[in-house]
Amino acid sequence: MPRLYDKGDVLKKPDWLKIRLHRTAQYAEVQRIVREHGLHTICSSGLCPNKAECWSRRTATFMILGDICTRGCRFCATRTGHPAPPDPSEPSQVAESVRLMQLRYVVVTSVTRDDLPDGGAAHWARTVEAIRTENPDAAIELLIPDLDAKAEHLATVVASGPDIIGHNIETVERLTPVVRSRAKYRTSLETLRILAEQGAATKSGLMVGLGESDGEVLQTLRDLRDVGVKIVTLGQYLRPTLEHYPVAAYVTPQKFEWYRLQALEMGFSYCASAPLVRSSYLAEEALRSVKSL
């Protein structure tokens, strides 16, 4: 990725974005399991600000299909390049790690694999099935790429039986071409529409602070609701490095609360909206909201 920006673009972080570290014995245990089983987590690859807190609660978001993405979005810290073929042992490794961590709620995401004929859909399905076999009482949430909105590939994932399937819209329509790589706003909406039509409980996430207006955020929420999305998350965009897209503004906690109330008025069953919210943060709360409907 070319060096697009410099230190002159850096905004000073406000106090509400200070992160408290939670590197407890539980954190060390989760770290050991991830390392010994050769697992990739978006917690590490995505430089998630909640990594220490979540790992200390003995939870983690697993990242399958390797740690090299075929796309190069300007907001994302995951490496871009030519990934290796899928590891056929990965589904069983993830399932075993879920058992070792004694997880009741499992979140799985992946890099985008445009190099694979099905975008990795079959590997996704095998991973869900392996987790279900090894951990029959665990709830499973997926955060998938758009799979080019191909209904047959999405059906493969839905048929494996996860409890929630998420796909992040990431940003408003106007900013999508400059922030995301190859992904299209309307393709993401179509992916979510197809998933909902196929019977999945759908979820999406939106970053703010990239230069969008309030009106654009509300329109994005309406677009997501119109295609059947039930759960939505909003969080502050945090620039991973100086080579990534700059932060245009730090959104206040009060504005995040306003977004949350607006989303609930639109009919979403659950909305998590706060500066450090990420799509998988405290994800089990969203599942409870869907089951209560």
Backbone as numpy.savetxt, mean C-alpha at the origin, in Angstrom:
# Nx Ny Nz CAx CAy CAz Cx Cy Cz
17.45 6.67 -11.76 16.59 7.87 -11.76 17.48 9.11 -11.76
17.26 10.08 -12.66 18.09 11.27 -12.69 17.89 12.13 -11.45
18.91 12.91 -11.13 18.82 13.79 -9.96 18.04 15.04 -10.37
16.78 15.12 -9.99 15.88 16.15 -10.48 15.82 17.37 -9.58
16.15 17.20 -8.29 15.92 18.26 -7.33 17.14 18.42 -6.44
17.18 19.49 -5.69 18.30 19.71 -4.79 17.79 20.15 -3.42
18.72 20.46 -2.54 18.34 20.79 -1.16 17.49 22.06 -1.08
17.53 22.88 -2.08 16.72 24.08 -2.08 15.24 23.80 -2.10
14.87 22.58 -2.50 13.46 22.21 -2.57 12.94 21.66 -1.24
13.80 21.48 -0.26 13.42 20.79 0.96 12.68 21.73 1.90
11.49 21.30 2.34 10.74 22.04 3.34 11.06 21.48 4.72
11.06 22.34 5.72 11.30 21.89 7.09 10.07 21.14 7.59
10.31 19.96 8.18 9.20 19.16 8.69 8.62 19.79 9.95
7.30 19.82 10.05 6.67 20.36 11.26 6.74 19.36 12.41
6.42 19.82 13.60 6.51 18.99 14.80 5.62 17.76 14.73
4.46 17.87 14.05 3.54 16.73 14.06 4.03 15.55 13.22
5.16 15.71 12.53 5.72 14.60 11.76 6.90 13.95 12.45
7.14 14.32 13.69 8.20 13.66 14.45 7.78 12.23 14.76
8.69 11.29 14.56 8.39 9.87 14.71 9.06 9.33 15.97
8.27 8.69 16.80 8.81 8.05 18.00 9.24 6.62 17.65
10.47 6.30 17.99 10.98 4.95 17.71 10.50 3.97 18.77
10.21 2.73 18.31 9.70 1.69 19.21 10.55 0.42 19.02
11.84 0.52 19.11 12.70 -0.62 18.82 12.82 -1.50 20.07
11.81 -2.30 20.28 11.71 -3.15 21.44 12.23 -4.54 21.12
12.11 -5.43 22.10 12.49 -6.83 21.87 11.62 -7.46 20.78
10.35 -7.06 20.74 9.46 -7.57 19.70 9.93 -7.11 18.32
10.39 -5.87 18.23 10.93 -5.35 16.97 12.11 -6.20 16.52
13.00 -6.52 17.44 14.17 -7.31 17.10 13.79 -8.71 16.63
12.74 -9.29 17.22 12.30 -10.62 16.84 11.72 -10.62 15.43
10.90 -9.64 15.11 10.34 -9.55 13.76 11.47 -9.33 12.75
12.42 -8.47 13.09 13.56 -8.21 12.22 14.34 -9.50 11.95
14.51 -10.33 12.97 15.23 -11.59 12.81 14.50 -12.53 11.87
13.18 -12.64 12.04 12.40 -13.55 11.19 12.45 -13.10 9.74
12.30 -11.81 9.50 12.35 -11.28 8.14 13.71 -11.57 7.51
14.79 -11.37 8.27 16.14 -11.57 7.75 16.42 -13.05 7.48
16.09 -13.91 8.45 16.41 -15.33 8.31 15.64 -16.02 7.19
14.44 -15.51 6.88 13.62 -16.12 5.83 13.78 -15.41 4.49
14.69 -14.46 4.42 14.96 -13.78 3.16 13.75 -13.04 2.61
12.92 -12.49 3.50 11.68 -11.83 3.07 11.93 -10.36 2.73
11.11 -9.88 1.81 11.12 -8.45 1.49 9.87 -7.84 2.11
10.04 -6.72 2.77 8.88 -6.01 3.32 8.87 -4.58 2.79
7.67 -4.07 2.54 7.55 -2.68 2.11 7.92 -1.76 3.27
7.88 -2.29 4.49 8.29 -1.52 5.65 9.72 -0.99 5.46
10.59 -1.85 4.93 11.99 -1.47 4.71 12.20 -0.85 3.34
11.71 -1.54 2.29 11.95 -1.06 0.93 11.28 0.28 0.68
10.13 0.51 1.30 9.41 1.76 1.11 9.75 2.83 2.13
10.72 2.55 3.02 11.13 3.51 4.06 9.93 4.01 4.86
9.06 3.10 5.28 7.84 3.49 5.97 8.15 4.11 7.34
7.55 5.24 7.66 7.82 5.88 8.96 7.26 5.12 10.14
6.37 4.15 9.90 5.75 3.40 10.99 6.41 2.04 11.22
7.52 1.79 10.58 8.16 0.47 10.66 8.44 0.05 12.10
9.07 0.91 12.88 9.44 0.53 14.25 8.20 0.24 15.08
7.17 1.07 14.95 5.95 0.87 15.73 5.27 -0.44 15.35
5.11 -0.68 14.05 4.40 -1.89 13.61 5.18 -3.15 13.96
6.49 -3.14 13.72 7.27 -4.33 14.02 7.29 -4.60 15.53
7.20 -3.56 16.33 7.14 -3.76 17.77 5.80 -4.35 18.20
4.76 -4.23 17.34 3.48 -4.88 17.60 3.45 -6.26 16.95
4.60 -6.72 16.44 4.73 -8.01 15.77 3.84 -8.08 14.53
3.83 -7.01 13.78 3.14 -7.00 12.49 4.10 -6.48 11.43
3.86 -6.90 10.20 4.68 -6.44 9.09 3.89 -6.62 7.79
4.19 -5.77 6.83 3.59 -5.91 5.50 4.60 -6.59 4.60
4.28 -7.80 4.17 5.18 -8.57 3.33 5.14 -8.06 1.89
6.31 -8.03 1.25 6.38 -7.65 -0.15 6.87 -8.84 -0.95
6.03 -9.33 -1.84 6.35 -10.51 -2.63 6.82 -10.11 -4.03
7.25 -11.11 -4.78 7.72 -10.93 -6.17 9.00 -10.11 -6.24
9.82 -10.21 -5.19 11.11 -9.54 -5.18 11.05 -8.12 -4.66
12.17 -7.42 -4.78 12.23 -6.04 -4.29 12.68 -5.08 -5.39
12.57 -5.49 -6.65 12.89 -4.62 -7.79 11.63 -4.44 -8.62
11.23 -3.19 -8.82 9.99 -2.86 -9.52 10.29 -2.54 -10.99
9.36 -2.85 -11.87 9.54 -2.52 -13.28 9.10 -1.09 -13.59
8.55 -0.40 -12.61 8.19 1.00 -12.78 9.04 1.87 -11.86
9.13 3.16 -12.17 9.98 4.06 -11.39 9.24 5.31 -10.98
8.25 5.16 -10.11 7.47 6.31 -9.66 8.34 7.28 -8.87
8.09 8.56 -9.04 8.95 9.58 -8.45 8.75 9.77 -6.96
7.76 9.09 -6.38 7.53 9.21 -4.94 8.06 8.02 -4.16
8.45 6.95 -4.86 8.68 5.65 -4.23 10.16 5.33 -4.08
10.52 4.76 -2.92 11.92 4.42 -2.64 12.31 3.03 -3.11
11.34 2.24 -3.57 11.65 0.89 -4.03 12.52 0.94 -5.29
13.49 0.03 -5.38 14.40 0.03 -6.53 13.69 -0.29 -7.83
14.17 0.28 -8.92 13.63 0.04 -10.26 14.68 -0.67 -11.10
14.23 -1.62 -11.92 15.17 -2.32 -12.78 14.55 -3.55 -13.41
15.40 -4.55 -13.63 14.97 -5.81 -14.24 14.95 -6.89 -13.16
13.77 -7.25 -12.65 13.69 -8.21 -11.54 13.97 -9.64 -11.97
14.31 -10.45 -10.98 14.53 -11.88 -11.21 13.17 -12.57 -11.34
13.16 -13.80 -11.87 11.90 -14.55 -11.93 11.33 -14.77 -10.53
10.02 -14.92 -10.41 9.42 -15.17 -9.09 10.00 -16.40 -8.43
10.18 -16.33 -7.12 10.69 -17.45 -6.34 9.53 -18.39 -6.00
9.52 -19.62 -6.52 8.39 -20.51 -6.26 8.23 -20.89 -4.80
9.30 -20.72 -3.99 9.21 -21.04 -2.57 8.69 -19.87 -1.73
8.54 -18.71 -2.35 8.16 -17.52 -1.58 6.80 -17.65 -0.89
5.75 -18.16 -1.54 4.47 -18.28 -0.84 4.57 -19.08 0.46
5.28 -20.19 0.43 5.40 -20.99 1.65 6.26 -20.31 2.69
7.26 -19.54 2.25 8.10 -18.80 3.20 7.29 -17.72 3.91
6.45 -17.02 3.17 5.61 -16.00 3.78 4.64 -16.64 4.77
4.02 -17.75 4.36 3.06 -18.44 5.22 3.72 -18.90 6.52
4.93 -19.42 6.42 5.64 -19.87 7.62 6.00 -18.70 8.52
6.36 -17.57 7.91 6.70 -16.40 8.72 5.48 -15.86 9.44
4.33 -15.89 8.78 3.09 -15.47 9.43 2.83 -16.34 10.67
3.09 -17.64 10.52 2.90 -18.56 11.65 3.88 -18.24 12.78
5.15 -18.01 12.43 6.15 -17.72 13.45 5.85 -16.42 14.18
5.33 -15.43 13.47 4.99 -14.15 14.09 3.66 -14.19 14.82
2.92 -15.30 14.61 1.60 -15.46 15.24 0.66 -14.32 14.87
0.66 -13.98 13.58 -0.16 -12.87 13.12 -1.61 -13.28 12.96
-2.50 -12.40 13.35 -3.93 -12.58 13.13 -4.39 -11.82 11.90
-3.61 -10.82 11.51 -3.94 -9.99 10.36 -2.69 -9.84 9.51
-2.79 -10.21 8.26 -1.63 -10.25 7.36 -1.86 -9.28 6.21
-0.89 -8.43 5.95 -0.93 -7.54 4.79 0.18 -7.96 3.82
-0.17 -8.12 2.55 0.80 -8.50 1.53 0.73 -7.50 0.39
1.88 -7.01 -0.03 1.95 -6.14 -1.20 3.04 -6.67 -2.13
3.30 -5.96 -3.20 4.36 -6.39 -4.12 4.85 -5.22 -4.93
6.00 -5.41 -5.53 6.44 -4.52 -6.60 5.55 -4.76 -7.82
5.59 -3.86 -8.78 4.87 -4.07 -10.04 5.74 -4.91 -10.96
5.14 -5.94 -11.57 5.88 -6.85 -12.44 5.28 -6.85 -13.85
5.55 -5.77 -14.57 5.07 -5.68 -15.96 5.77 -6.69 -16.86
6.85 -7.30 -16.38 7.58 -8.28 -17.18 6.90 -9.64 -17.22
5.96 -9.89 -16.31 5.28 -11.19 -16.25 3.99 -11.15 -17.05
3.67 -12.22 -17.78 2.47 -12.22 -18.62 1.18 -11.91 -17.86
1.09 -12.38 -16.61 -0.12 -12.13 -15.81 0.11 -11.08 -14.73
1.25 -10.38 -14.81 1.56 -9.37 -13.81 1.84 -9.93 -12.42
1.95 -11.26 -12.33 2.18 -11.90 -11.04 0.93 -12.40 -10.37
-0.22 -12.38 -11.06 -1.49 -12.75 -10.44 -1.48 -14.17 -9.88
-0.94 -15.11 -10.61 -0.91 -16.50 -10.14 -0.05 -16.63 -8.88
1.04 -15.88 -8.82 1.90 -15.91 -7.64 1.18 -15.31 -6.45
0.43 -14.24 -6.69 -0.40 -13.66 -5.64 -1.37 -14.70 -5.07
-2.05 -15.41 -5.97 -3.04 -16.40 -5.55 -2.38 -17.51 -4.74
-1.22 -17.98 -5.18 -0.52 -19.04 -4.46 -0.11 -18.57 -3.06
0.26 -17.30 -2.95 0.66 -16.77 -1.65 -0.52 -16.74 -0.68
-1.68 -16.28 -1.16 -2.87 -16.26 -0.31 -3.24 -17.67 0.12
-3.22 -18.60 -0.83 -3.58 -19.98 -0.52 -2.62 -20.60 0.49
-1.33 -20.29 0.37 -0.36 -20.84 1.32 -0.58 -20.27 2.72
-0.86 -18.98 2.80 -1.13 -18.36 4.10 -2.38 -18.97 4.73
-3.43 -19.16 3.93 -4.68 -19.73 4.44 -4.45 -21.16 4.96
-3.66 -21.93 4.24 -3.41 -23.32 4.64 -2.66 -23.39 5.96
-1.64 -22.55 6.09 -0.79 -22.57 7.28 -1.39 -21.81 8.45
-2.25 -20.82 8.13 -2.79 -19.94 9.16 -4.29 -19.73 8.91
-5.10 -20.75 9.13 -6.52 -20.68 8.73 -7.33 -19.59 9.43
-6.88 -19.11 10.58 -7.63 -18.09 11.31 -7.18 -16.67 10.99
-6.15 -16.51 10.18 -5.62 -15.18 9.90 -6.46 -14.48 8.83
-6.69 -13.18 9.03 -7.31 -12.35 7.99 -6.21 -11.87 7.05
-6.55 -11.73 5.78 -5.54 -11.39 4.77 -5.99 -10.16 3.98
-5.13 -9.18 3.93 -5.34 -8.00 3.09 -4.24 -7.93 2.04
-4.61 -7.64 0.80 -3.65 -7.49 -0.28 -3.62 -6.04 -0.75
-2.43 -5.60 -1.16 -2.27 -4.30 -1.81 -1.57 -4.58 -3.13
-2.34 -4.61 -4.21 -1.84 -5.12 -5.49 -1.55 -3.99 -6.48
-0.70 -4.27 -7.48 -0.54 -3.33 -8.59 -1.81 -3.30 -9.45
-1.83 -2.48 -10.49 -3.05 -2.37 -11.28 -3.31 -3.56 -12.20
-2.27 -4.40 -12.45 -2.40 -5.55 -13.35 -3.01 -5.14 -14.69
-2.75 -3.88 -15.08 -3.27 -3.31 -16.33 -4.79 -3.41 -16.43
-5.46 -3.52 -15.29 -6.93 -3.60 -15.24 -7.47 -4.74 -16.09
-6.73 -5.84 -16.17 -7.18 -7.00 -16.94 -8.03 -7.89 -16.04
-9.30 -8.03 -16.41 -10.27 -8.72 -15.55 -9.86 -10.15 -15.24
-9.27 -10.85 -16.21 -8.92 -12.25 -15.98 -7.82 -12.39 -14.93
-6.87 -11.46 -14.92 -5.79 -11.51 -13.92 -6.31 -11.11 -12.54
-7.15 -10.10 -12.51 -7.75 -9.68 -11.25 -8.62 -10.78 -10.67
-9.33 -11.52 -11.54 -10.19 -12.62 -11.08 -9.37 -13.72 -10.41
-8.15 -13.95 -10.91 -7.27 -14.95 -10.30 -6.97 -14.58 -8.86
-6.72 -13.30 -8.61 -6.42 -12.84 -7.26 -7.66 -12.92 -6.38
-8.79 -12.45 -6.89 -10.04 -12.46 -6.12 -10.41 -13.88 -5.72
-10.24 -14.82 -6.64 -10.65 -16.21 -6.40 -9.85 -16.86 -5.27
-8.68 -16.34 -4.95 -7.88 -16.92 -3.86 -8.47 -16.60 -2.49
-9.40 -15.65 -2.41 -10.16 -15.43 -1.19 -9.58 -14.51 -0.13
-8.85 -13.44 -0.48 -8.41 -12.51 0.56 -9.60 -11.75 1.14
-9.44 -11.21 2.34 -10.54 -10.47 2.98 -10.71 -9.07 2.40
-9.61 -8.42 2.05 -9.63 -7.08 1.47 -8.60 -7.04 0.35
-8.94 -6.37 -0.75 -7.96 -6.14 -1.82 -7.86 -4.64 -2.04
-6.65 -4.11 -1.87 -6.41 -2.69 -2.07 -5.57 -2.44 -3.31
-5.79 -1.30 -3.91 -4.92 -0.78 -4.97 -4.90 0.73 -4.80
-3.73 1.32 -4.66 -3.64 2.74 -4.34 -3.72 3.62 -5.57
-4.60 4.61 -5.51 -4.71 5.63 -6.56 -3.52 6.58 -6.49
-2.92 6.71 -5.29 -1.70 7.45 -4.98 -1.85 8.98 -4.98
-2.34 9.56 -6.08 -2.43 11.01 -6.15 -3.60 11.41 -7.03
-3.84 12.71 -7.13 -4.97 13.20 -7.91 -4.68 13.05 -9.40
-5.72 13.16 -10.21 -5.56 12.89 -11.65 -4.56 13.83 -12.32
-4.58 15.10 -11.99 -3.69 16.07 -12.64 -2.22 15.75 -12.40
-1.89 15.25 -11.20 -0.49 15.00 -10.85 -0.02 13.60 -11.22
-0.93 12.72 -11.60 -0.55 11.34 -11.89 0.56 11.24 -12.94
0.50 11.93 -14.07 1.55 11.77 -15.08 2.94 12.18 -14.63
3.04 13.12 -13.68 4.36 13.58 -13.26 4.87 12.87 -12.01
3.97 12.18 -11.30 4.36 11.53 -10.05 4.50 10.02 -10.22
3.61 9.41 -11.00 3.63 7.96 -11.17 4.30 7.58 -12.49
4.80 6.35 -12.56 5.49 5.85 -13.74 4.62 4.84 -14.46
4.24 5.17 -15.69 3.44 4.31 -16.54 2.00 4.16 -16.06
1.77 4.20 -14.76 0.43 4.05 -14.22 -0.46 5.21 -14.65
-1.72 4.91 -14.86 -2.69 5.92 -15.26 -3.82 5.98 -14.23
-4.28 7.18 -13.97 -5.35 7.40 -13.00 -6.58 6.57 -13.35
-7.00 6.62 -14.61 -8.21 5.91 -15.02 -8.01 4.40 -15.01
-6.79 3.93 -15.25 -6.51 2.50 -15.16 -6.66 2.02 -13.72
-6.19 2.83 -12.78 -6.34 2.46 -11.36 -7.81 2.41 -10.97
-8.59 3.39 -11.42 -10.02 3.36 -11.13 -10.69 2.14 -11.74
-10.29 1.78 -12.95 -10.88 0.62 -13.61 -10.50 -0.67 -12.87
-9.27 -0.74 -12.40 -8.85 -1.90 -11.60 -9.73 -2.05 -10.37
-9.97 -0.96 -9.67 -10.79 -1.00 -8.46 -12.25 -1.32 -8.80
-12.75 -0.79 -9.92 -14.13 -1.08 -10.33 -14.31 -2.57 -10.61
-13.36 -3.16 -11.33 -13.45 -4.58 -11.66 -13.39 -5.43 -10.39
-12.47 -5.09 -9.49 -12.36 -5.84 -8.23 -13.67 -5.81 -7.45
-14.28 -4.62 -7.37 -15.55 -4.51 -6.64 -16.64 -5.31 -7.33
-16.70 -5.27 -8.66 -17.71 -6.02 -9.39 -17.53 -7.52 -9.22
-16.28 -7.95 -9.00 -16.00 -9.37 -8.81 -16.23 -9.80 -7.36
-16.67 -8.88 -6.52 -17.05 -9.23 -5.16 -16.04 -8.94 -4.09
-14.93 -8.28 -4.43 -13.91 -7.99 -3.43 -14.29 -6.76 -2.61
-13.92 -6.77 -1.33 -13.99 -5.56 -0.51 -12.76 -4.73 -0.85
-12.97 -3.55 -1.44 -11.85 -2.80 -2.02 -11.42 -1.63 -1.15
-10.15 -1.28 -1.33 -9.50 -0.25 -0.52 -8.53 0.51 -1.41
-8.35 1.79 -1.13 -7.37 2.57 -1.88 -6.75 3.62 -0.98
-5.59 4.13 -1.40 -4.87 5.11 -0.60 -4.44 6.30 -1.44
-4.37 7.45 -0.78 -4.05 8.71 -1.45 -3.03 9.48 -0.63
-1.97 9.96 -1.29 -0.99 10.83 -0.65 -1.40 12.29 -0.88
-1.15 13.14 0.10 -1.36 14.57 -0.08 -0.07 15.30 0.26
0.01 16.55 -0.19 1.23 17.32 0.00 2.10 17.37 -1.23
1.54 16.93 -2.38 2.27 16.92 -3.64 1.94 18.12 -4.52
1.03 18.98 -4.05 0.65 20.14 -4.83 -0.79 20.12 -5.27
-1.57 19.18 -4.73 -2.99 19.06 -5.08 -3.81 20.10 -4.33
-5.01 20.39 -4.84 -5.94 21.28 -4.14 -6.94 20.46 -3.34
-7.63 21.11 -2.41 -8.68 20.42 -1.66 -9.74 19.87 -2.61
-10.10 20.67 -3.62 -11.10 20.22 -4.57 -10.68 18.96 -5.31
-9.40 18.86 -5.64 -8.90 17.68 -6.34 -8.92 16.45 -5.42
-8.61 16.65 -4.14 -8.67 15.54 -3.19 -10.11 15.03 -3.08
-11.06 15.96 -2.94 -12.46 15.55 -2.82 -12.95 14.86 -4.09
-12.51 15.34 -5.26 -12.91 14.69 -6.51 -12.35 13.28 -6.59
-11.12 13.10 -6.14 -10.52 11.76 -6.13 -11.30 10.84 -5.22
-11.69 11.33 -4.06 -12.50 10.52 -3.14 -13.83 10.15 -3.79
-14.45 11.10 -4.47 -15.72 10.79 -5.15 -15.51 9.75 -6.24
-14.41 9.87 -6.98 -14.12 8.90 -8.04 -13.94 7.50 -7.46
-13.24 7.41 -6.33 -13.03 6.11 -5.69 -14.35 5.53 -5.19
-15.17 6.38 -4.61 -16.46 5.88 -4.11 -17.35 5.42 -5.26
-17.28 6.13 -6.40 -18.11 5.80 -7.56 -17.78 4.42 -8.15
-16.54 3.94 -7.94 -16.18 2.62 -8.47 -16.28 1.54 -7.39
-16.89 1.87 -6.26 -17.19 0.85 -5.27 -16.18 0.67 -4.16
-15.21 1.58 -4.05 -14.22 1.46 -2.97 -14.91 1.72 -1.63
-14.64 0.85 -0.65 -15.26 0.96 0.68 -14.35 1.58 1.72
-13.04 1.41 1.53 -12.07 1.84 2.53 -11.05 2.75 1.87
-10.71 3.86 2.52 -9.74 4.78 1.95 -8.80 5.29 3.03
-7.55 5.53 2.64 -6.57 6.10 3.56 -5.95 7.34 2.93
-5.65 8.32 3.76 -4.95 9.53 3.32 -3.79 9.78 4.25
-2.61 10.05 3.67 -1.42 10.31 4.46 -0.54 11.35 3.79
0.36 11.90 4.56 1.29 12.91 4.07 2.37 12.27 3.21
2.61 12.81 2.03 3.76 12.37 1.22 5.04 12.82 1.89
5.97 11.90 2.07 7.29 12.19 2.61 8.34 11.80 1.58
9.13 12.73 1.19 10.13 12.52 0.13 11.23 11.57 0.61
11.43 10.43 -0.07 12.44 9.47 0.41 13.88 9.98 0.29
14.21 10.62 -0.85 15.56 11.15 -1.06 15.44 12.43 -1.89
16.56 13.12 -2.06 16.56 14.35 -2.86 16.34 14.07 -4.34
16.42 12.82 -4.76 16.17 12.48 -6.15 14.70 12.20 -6.43
13.88 12.25 -5.40 12.45 12.01 -5.55 11.68 13.32 -5.60
10.42 13.20 -5.92 9.55 14.37 -6.10 9.51 15.19 -4.81
9.61 16.50 -4.91 9.64 17.32 -3.68 8.28 17.44 -3.01
8.30 17.66 -1.71 7.08 17.94 -0.96 6.66 19.38 -1.26
5.40 19.54 -1.65 4.88 20.89 -1.91 4.35 21.55 -0.65
3.82 20.75 0.28 3.26 21.29 1.51 3.12 20.18 2.54
3.22 20.56 3.81 2.91 19.64 4.90 1.50 19.95 5.38
0.62 18.98 5.21 -0.80 19.16 5.51 -1.01 18.99 7.01
-1.81 19.88 7.60 -2.01 19.87 9.05 -2.90 18.71 9.49
-2.74 18.26 10.73 -3.65 17.24 11.26 -5.12 17.65 11.18
-5.38 18.93 11.34 -6.76 19.41 11.26 -7.35 19.21 9.86
-6.54 19.47 8.84 -7.02 19.26 7.47 -7.24 17.77 7.20
-6.35 16.92 7.72 -6.55 15.48 7.56 -7.87 15.04 8.19
-8.20 15.59 9.35 -9.46 15.24 9.99 -10.64 15.70 9.14
-10.51 16.86 8.52 -11.56 17.35 7.64 -11.75 16.41 6.45
-10.62 15.96 5.87 -10.72 14.99 4.77 -11.44 13.72 5.23
-11.13 13.26 6.44 -11.75 12.04 6.96 -13.26 12.20 7.07
-13.69 13.32 7.60 -15.12 13.54 7.74 -15.81 13.65 6.38
-15.14 14.28 5.43 -15.70 14.39 4.09 -15.85 13.00 3.46
-14.86 12.15 3.66 -14.91 10.79 3.10 -16.06 9.99 3.70
-16.23 10.09 5.00 -17.31 9.35 5.65 -18.68 9.85 5.17
-18.79 11.15 4.93 -20.05 11.69 4.41 -20.35 11.16 3.01
-19.29 10.85 2.25 -19.47 10.30 0.90 -19.92 8.84 0.91
-19.82 8.19 2.07 -20.29 6.82 2.16 -19.22 5.76 2.30
-17.95 6.15 2.46 -16.92 5.15 2.75 -17.21 4.52 4.11
-16.99 3.23 4.22 -17.23 2.55 5.49 -16.11 2.84 6.49
-14.93 3.21 6.00 -13.80 3.48 6.89 -12.85 4.43 6.19
-12.32 5.39 6.93 -11.31 6.29 6.41 -10.28 6.56 7.50
-9.02 6.23 7.22 -7.91 6.60 8.10 -7.21 7.78 7.44
-7.13 8.90 8.14 -6.59 10.12 7.55 -5.78 10.88 8.60
-4.46 10.87 8.45 -3.56 11.54 9.38 -2.19 11.62 8.71
-1.32 12.51 9.17 -0.03 12.70 8.49 0.78 11.43 8.27
0.86 10.55 9.28 1.70 9.37 9.15 0.92 8.10 8.76
-0.33 8.25 8.38 -1.11 7.09 7.93 -0.53 6.59 6.61
-0.39 5.27 6.52 -0.04 4.60 5.27 -1.10 3.52 5.03
-1.15 2.99 3.82 -2.27 2.13 3.44 -2.43 0.91 4.33
-1.34 0.40 4.90 -1.45 -0.82 5.71 -1.38 -0.53 7.21
-1.32 0.72 7.62 -1.19 1.05 9.03 -2.50 0.75 9.78
-2.42 -0.06 10.84 -3.59 -0.47 11.63 -4.71 -0.96 10.71
-4.33 -1.76 9.72 -5.28 -2.16 8.69 -6.43 -3.01 9.23
-6.22 -3.69 10.35 -7.26 -4.55 10.89 -8.51 -3.76 11.29
-8.34 -2.47 11.60 -9.50 -1.64 11.95 -10.44 -1.49 10.76
-9.88 -1.40 9.56 -10.70 -1.26 8.36 -11.51 -2.53 8.11
-10.93 -3.68 8.36 -11.66 -4.93 8.15 -12.86 -5.01 9.08
-12.70 -4.59 10.30 -13.81 -4.61 11.24 -14.95 -3.72 10.76
-14.60 -2.60 10.12 -15.65 -1.70 9.62 -16.42 -2.33 8.49
-15.75 -3.09 7.64 -16.43 -3.75 6.52 -17.33 -4.87 7.02
-16.84 -5.63 7.98 -17.64 -6.76 8.50 -18.87 -6.29 9.27
-18.83 -5.04 9.76 -19.95 -4.54 10.52 -21.11 -4.06 9.64
-20.86 -3.96 8.32 -21.89 -3.48 7.42 -23.01 -4.49 7.23
